[in-house]
Amino acid sequence: MSRLSPRALNCAPSPTLAITAKANQLKADGHDVLGFGAGEPDFDTPQHIKDAAIDALAKGKTKYTPSAGIPELRKAICEKLKTDNGLDYAPGNVIVSCGGKHTLYNIFQAMVSEGDEVVIPAPYWVSYPEQVKLADGTPVILQTTDETNFAPTIDQLKAAITPKTKIVVLNSPSNPTGAMWPRATIEALAELAIQHDFYVISDEIYEKIVYDANEFISIAALGPEIKKRTFTVNGMSKAYSMTGWRLGYVAAEAEYVGAMNRLQDQSTSNPTSIAQWAGLAALTGDQSFLAEWCTEFDARRKLIVAGLNGIDGLSCLMPEGAFYVFPKVSALYGKTTPEGKTLQSGDDVADYLLATQKVAVVPGSGFGADDYVRLSYATSRATIEKGVARIAEAVAALK
Ligand SMILES: *Cc1c(COP(=O)(O)O)cnc(C)c1O
């Protein structure tokens, strides 16, 4: 009998971190590994943001802050939500936590209890179901495919709602697919939430990385009734390339934010003080680098999609946001590798690519979508070109 808690025993390891560890081991052994696993921008944190942290350090801003974050940052978040998203929130509606992941964790802890269902459209970000389980809730997976551009149909959404539905998770643009939901589907979700009185967690972490004429929508901005039921989640990791700083936040009804504040008081307390000052500089400083990053991501996006679709057996939708592609690989099932292994899953395909061509991709199984793999294009164009060529070679060697 394990002496671990059922909670710990049931908590799955992160598959994205696992593939990164495998790839790093191969690199350490001297192999020329091409990594497409990274879930973070490859750009450095902009200098003015780093300077703000250095300045905070020099000025001794190194002590506890209010658990929910420094008032300056919470005020700046309210201004951001007003300007970018058309949302009116007071600082009492906002809490800053140690990354978007921690923010989501606190929301589930504050809102979910045994018997509550949380609807999670798949392919999903790996942490949602695990965090729901850690809150004793029941994840209800709503499966979508590339046939509907990885968005549920309105009928699918309706069918997933039961009297036990407490929350529906919305992540548009999505990790792992880069897909965005059509406006009509987001509007339908808002109507359903009001009608059935459930909450929506809108994970808006990829808000700033949107291509072409695609429209980013904050569901809370659709009206006061849905705003009351929405947790608008965002953070500094993706838009400002600040993954290591650990800053995320949510805006919601004050009562719920108050509960999250109590949980945070008794667990982590405040996010790192100097990171918060850097976060303030990120939100209030120059934003022009963002357009440059998006232009570069856009070029890589087109390069990788064209490359992958040029390979017989792979099919890849054009992502609308974020920095991932999610090609379907199931046409390769039944083929045999030169080593004599028959491919039967996305996991097999990912293992094969890593073993034979030293190309690290993340199998779709961890995202609730077995027939796909995820590649991040937060890497150089040269790496993308080499990676596509190696994948083509690996696929050509199949019988
Ligand atoms: C990266 C990511 C987050 C948050 O990451 P943090 O570094 O914890 O802020 C949240 N949701 C999705 C979908 C992500 O990809």
The ligand as an SDF file (V2000), in Angstrom:
LIG
                    3D

 15 15  0  0  0  0  0  0  0  0999 V2000
    1.3080   28.6870  -20.7710 C   0  0  0  0  0  0  0  0  0  0  0  0
   -0.1430   28.5160  -20.4550 C   0  0  0  0  0  0  0  0  0  0  0  0
   -0.7230   28.9800  -19.2530 C   0  0  0  0  0  0  0  0  0  0  0  0
   -0.0350   29.6550  -18.1180 C   0  0  0  0  0  0  0  0  0  0  0  0
    1.2670   29.5210  -17.9440 O   0  0  0  0  0  0  0  0  0  0  0  0
    1.9770   30.2480  -16.7250 P   0  0  0  0  0  0  0  0  0  0  0  0
    3.4050   30.2170  -17.1010 O   0  0  0  0  0  0  0  0  0  0  0  0
    1.6580   29.4740  -15.5000 O   0  0  0  0  0  0  0  0  0  0  0  0
    1.4310   31.6330  -16.6400 O   0  0  0  0  0  0  0  0  0  0  0  0
   -2.0810   28.8440  -19.0740 C   0  0  0  0  0  0  0  0  0  0  0  0
   -2.8460   28.2870  -20.0060 N   0  0  0  0  0  0  0  0  0  0  0  0
   -2.3430   27.8370  -21.1530 C   0  0  0  0  0  0  0  0  0  0  0  0
   -3.2760   27.2700  -22.1430 C   0  0  0  0  0  0  0  0  0  0  0  0
   -0.9740   27.9240  -21.4160 C   0  0  0  0  0  0  0  0  0  0  0  0
   -0.4920   27.4470  -22.5740 O   0  0  0  0  0  0  0  0  0  0  0  0
  1  2  1  0
  2  3  1  0
  2 14  2  0
  3  4  1  0
  3 10  2  0
  4  5  1  0
  5  6  1  0
  6  7  2  0
  6  8  1  0
  6  9  1  0
 10 11  1  0
 11 12  2  0
 12 13  1  0
 12 14  1  0
 14 15  1  0
M  END
$$$$
